[in-house]
Amino acid sequence: MTADEAITSRRSIRRFLPTPVPRPVIEDILHVAAQAPSGSNVQPWKVYVLTGEPLATLCGKLVAAHDDPQARAEHQAEYAYYPTDWFPPYIERRRATGWGLYGLLGIGKADRERMHQQHGRNYLFFDAPVGLIFTIDRRMEQGSWLDYGMFLQNIMIAARARGLDTCPQAAFIEWHRLILPHVGAPANEALVCGMALGHADPAAIENSLRTAREPVAGFTRFLD
């Protein structure tokens, strides 16, 4: 597909088929993604690819922690992904996405248990056969984190070009003290996020979610 088609067809998939993704395909995607620009070409990304038993074991640890109130109280993210206090128009967009997904799944606003279970699906990588964990040297500054976003986008677009799908996941960041030792990351590395990679389940209702995008006129000012 064209670059435009890969970009516009990309979406966050929340249920995958168990179909394996061959290692050469994963390596090819990462090779393409690594062509992302970075300030002074420092290339701040590091990737841990989990499949098979290492993936299943990590999922088991994460689900158990997610279901344990004490563990949830003890683990906190190393950085703030979202604002502490939400405000327009971002809170409305967040709510539209969340309630759009829950609506498809028949989860009501008072159904806290089903919300908890659905959030826990993150920690199964939504059944994807490949789980990606991304880290960065915590001594790097904000510019390298901006560069990292371009690398992550490249992965998602390269995956789409090969008929695969992804879901970038910030849900992992609160569990960095559990995840980083599991993948063997050294002490200087910070967890950026995770990502599910695989083939989307076309029969899953949650994969029919389509999120709205602001038109160009809404976020752009042309100075002629």
C-alpha positions as CSV (number, residue, x, y, z in Angstrom):
1,M,0.0,0.0,0.0
2,T,1.1,3.6,-0.4
3,A,2.4,5.6,2.6
4,D,-0.9,7.6,2.8
5,E,-2.9,4.3,2.8
6,A,-0.7,2.9,5.6
7,I,-1.1,6.0,7.7
8,T,-4.8,6.5,7.2
9,S,-5.6,2.8,7.7
10,R,-3.6,2.5,11.0
11,R,-5.7,2.2,14.1
12,S,-5.3,0.9,17.6
13,I,-6.4,-2.8,17.5
14,R,-7.7,-4.3,20.7
15,R,-8.1,-7.9,19.7
16,F,-5.6,-9.9,17.6
17,L,-5.6,-13.3,16.0
18,P,-3.0,-15.9,17.3
19,T,-1.4,-16.0,13.9
20,P,2.4,-15.9,14.4
21,V,4.5,-13.1,12.9
22,P,7.8,-14.5,11.6
23,R,10.9,-13.0,13.1
24,P,12.3,-11.8,9.8
25,V,9.2,-9.7,9.3
26,I,9.6,-8.2,12.8
27,E,13.2,-7.5,12.1
28,D,12.3,-5.9,8.7
29,I,9.8,-3.6,10.4
30,L,12.3,-2.5,13.0
31,H,15.0,-1.9,10.3
32,V,12.6,0.4,8.4
33,A,11.5,2.1,11.6
34,A,15.0,2.8,12.6
35,Q,15.3,5.2,9.7
36,A,13.4,7.7,11.8
37,P,15.2,11.0,12.3
38,S,16.7,11.9,15.7
39,G,18.7,14.9,16.9
40,S,22.4,14.5,16.0
41,N,21.4,10.9,14.9
42,V,21.6,9.7,18.5
43,Q,18.9,7.0,17.9
44,P,17.6,6.9,21.5
45,W,15.4,3.8,21.1
46,K,15.8,0.3,22.4
47,V,13.3,-2.5,21.8
48,Y,12.6,-5.8,23.5
49,V,10.6,-8.2,21.4
50,L,8.6,-10.8,23.3
51,T,6.9,-13.9,21.8
52,G,6.0,-17.4,23.1
53,E,6.8,-18.2,26.7
54,P,8.5,-14.9,27.6
55,L,5.4,-13.0,26.4
56,A,3.0,-15.4,28.2
57,T,5.0,-15.1,31.5
58,L,5.0,-11.3,31.4
59,C,1.3,-11.2,30.7
60,G,0.6,-13.5,33.6
61,K,2.7,-11.2,35.9
62,L,0.9,-8.1,34.7
63,V,-2.6,-9.4,34.9
64,A,-2.0,-10.7,38.5
65,A,-0.6,-7.3,39.5
66,H,-3.5,-5.5,37.8
67,D,-6.0,-7.6,39.8
68,D,-4.2,-6.9,43.1
69,P,-5.2,-3.6,44.8
70,Q,-2.1,-3.6,46.9
71,A,0.1,-3.9,43.8
72,R,-1.7,-1.2,42.0
73,A,-1.2,1.1,45.0
74,E,2.6,0.3,45.1
75,H,3.4,0.8,41.4
76,Q,3.4,4.2,39.8
77,A,4.5,5.5,36.4
78,E,8.0,7.0,36.2
79,Y,6.6,9.8,34.0
80,A,3.2,11.5,33.5
81,Y,1.7,10.5,30.1
82,Y,-1.5,12.5,30.6
83,P,-2.2,15.8,32.3
84,T,-3.2,15.7,36.0
85,D,-6.1,18.0,35.3
86,W,-8.0,17.6,32.0
87,F,-9.4,20.5,30.1
88,P,-11.2,21.1,26.7
89,P,-11.0,20.1,24.0
90,Y,-8.8,17.2,25.1
91,I,-11.1,15.8,27.8
92,E,-14.0,15.6,25.3
93,R,-11.8,13.7,22.9
94,R,-10.6,11.3,25.6
95,R,-14.2,10.6,26.7
96,A,-15.4,10.1,23.2
97,T,-12.8,7.4,22.6
98,G,-13.3,5.7,26.0
99,W,-17.1,5.6,25.8
100,G,-17.0,4.8,22.2
101,L,-15.1,1.6,23.0
102,Y,-17.2,0.7,26.0
103,G,-20.3,1.3,24.0
104,L,-19.3,-1.2,21.4
105,L,-18.5,-3.7,24.2
106,G,-21.8,-3.0,26.0
107,I,-20.0,-1.7,29.1
108,G,-22.1,0.8,31.1
109,K,-20.7,3.8,33.0
110,A,-21.5,2.1,36.3
111,D,-19.9,-1.3,35.4
112,R,-16.6,-0.8,37.1
113,E,-15.7,-4.5,37.1
114,R,-16.0,-4.9,33.3
115,M,-14.1,-1.6,32.9
116,H,-11.3,-3.1,35.0
117,Q,-11.4,-6.4,33.0
118,Q,-11.2,-4.5,29.7
119,H,-8.3,-2.4,30.9
120,G,-6.6,-5.6,31.9
121,R,-6.7,-6.7,28.3
122,N,-3.8,-4.3,27.8
123,Y,-1.7,-6.6,29.9
124,L,-2.4,-9.5,27.5
125,F,-1.3,-7.3,24.6
126,F,-4.8,-7.8,23.4
127,D,-3.9,-11.4,22.5
128,A,-1.3,-10.3,20.0
129,P,1.5,-12.9,19.3
130,V,4.1,-10.2,19.6
131,G,4.6,-7.8,22.4
132,L,7.1,-4.9,22.1
133,I,8.6,-3.1,25.0
134,F,10.4,0.2,24.4
135,T,12.9,1.8,26.6
136,I,15.2,4.9,26.6
137,D,18.2,5.8,28.6
138,R,16.8,7.9,31.4
139,R,19.6,10.4,31.1
140,M,18.3,11.6,27.7
141,E,16.3,14.8,27.6
142,Q,12.9,15.7,26.2
143,G,14.2,16.1,22.6
144,S,15.1,12.4,22.5
145,W,11.6,11.5,23.7
146,L,10.2,13.5,20.8
147,D,12.5,11.6,18.4
148,Y,11.2,8.4,19.9
149,G,7.7,9.2,18.8
150,M,8.8,9.2,15.2
151,F,10.4,5.8,15.6
152,L,7.1,4.4,17.1
153,Q,5.1,5.9,14.3
154,N,7.4,4.3,11.8
155,I,6.9,0.9,13.4
156,M,3.1,1.2,13.1
157,I,3.2,2.4,9.5
158,A,5.7,-0.3,8.4
159,A,3.5,-2.9,10.1
160,R,0.5,-1.7,8.1
161,A,2.4,-1.8,4.9
162,R,2.9,-5.5,5.6
163,G,-0.7,-6.2,6.3
164,L,-0.2,-6.2,10.1
165,D,-1.7,-4.1,12.9
166,T,-0.6,-2.6,16.2
167,C,-1.8,-1.0,19.4
168,P,0.6,1.4,21.1
169,Q,0.1,1.1,24.9
170,A,0.9,3.6,27.6
171,A,-0.9,1.3,30.1
172,F,2.4,-0.5,30.8
173,I,4.3,2.5,32.2
174,E,3.0,2.1,35.8
175,W,4.5,-1.4,35.9
176,H,8.0,-0.5,34.9
177,R,9.5,-2.1,38.1
178,L,7.9,-5.4,37.0
179,I,8.5,-5.2,33.3
180,L,12.1,-3.9,33.1
181,P,13.6,-6.8,35.1
182,H,11.6,-9.3,33.1
183,V,13.1,-8.2,29.8
184,G,16.6,-7.8,31.3
185,A,16.8,-4.0,30.9
186,P,19.7,-2.3,32.8
187,A,19.2,0.2,35.5
188,N,19.8,3.2,33.3
189,E,16.8,2.4,31.1
190,A,13.3,3.9,31.5
191,L,10.1,2.3,30.1
192,V,8.6,4.4,27.3
193,C,5.6,2.3,26.4
194,G,4.6,-1.1,25.0
195,M,3.0,-2.1,21.7
196,A,1.0,-5.1,20.5
197,L,1.8,-6.4,17.0
198,G,0.0,-9.0,14.9
199,H,-3.0,-9.6,12.7
200,A,-6.3,-7.9,13.7
201,D,-9.3,-10.1,14.5
202,P,-11.8,-9.0,11.9
203,A,-14.7,-10.4,13.8
204,A,-14.0,-8.5,17.0
205,I,-16.5,-5.7,17.7
206,E,-13.9,-3.6,19.5
207,N,-11.9,-3.4,16.3
208,S,-14.7,-1.6,14.5
209,L,-14.0,1.6,16.6
210,R,-13.1,4.6,14.5
211,T,-12.0,7.7,16.2
212,A,-12.6,11.2,14.8
213,R,-9.8,13.5,13.7
214,E,-9.8,17.3,13.9
215,P,-9.9,18.8,10.4
216,V,-6.8,20.7,9.2
217,A,-8.6,24.0,9.7
218,G,-9.1,23.2,13.3
219,F,-5.4,22.9,14.3
220,T,-3.6,25.0,11.6
221,R,-3.1,28.7,11.0
222,F,-1.7,29.8,7.7
223,L,0.2,33.0,7.8
224,D,0.3,34.4,4.2
